[in-house]
């Protein structure tokens, strides 16, 4: 089984709808991250969490919110989706040594 | 501020030839450097990292990278490319004094032709 899983893998939604993307990990890591990937821009950090009670904004947090329900679960919400939030979203985890991050398979979100 | 530049959007090589994917970085302090690979419809997979020590780092699938502090570069190399190496490659940097922020380059698409 994959160490970092994301649901759903694909989602099409309409402008103005609320949507939640979920991430679970079995690596036992404290640190979890949400990124979005856009062609030609690489990955940009939306939110990150160092433990259940520690949540921080990344470089592009506007229009997004997160919830760390447990050490293993980190959800990303779009409160009112807009078309420019169409992207590929990745969850990642890392250990306390803050070395390499481990990525989930991604969620392809389309907002029409 | 920290940043990564991957100057080539695409790299095309013939199978069996050497493969190089270029990366330069900018950080205010000392860097941790990473390479990731993304296959179609997959997440990013970690290839290798430079933390400290030997400037030549060896990673997964026969890849290696050389840290060059004076040129602020961390180029990814493979002596003999395979068709299966065709993918999107990302370089990333983190300042050692910054506990979380991993900055990614825009990515380089590698195509290895048979």
Interface residues (C-beta under 8 A of the other chain):
Chain A: X4 X31 X33 X40 X41 X42 X43 X44 X45 X48 X50 X56 X90 X92 X98 X99 X100 X101 X102 X103 X104 X105 X106
Chain B: X4 X9 X32 X34 X36 X41 X42 X43 X44 X45 X46 X49 X51 X90 X94 X99 X100 X101 X102 X104 X105 X106 X107
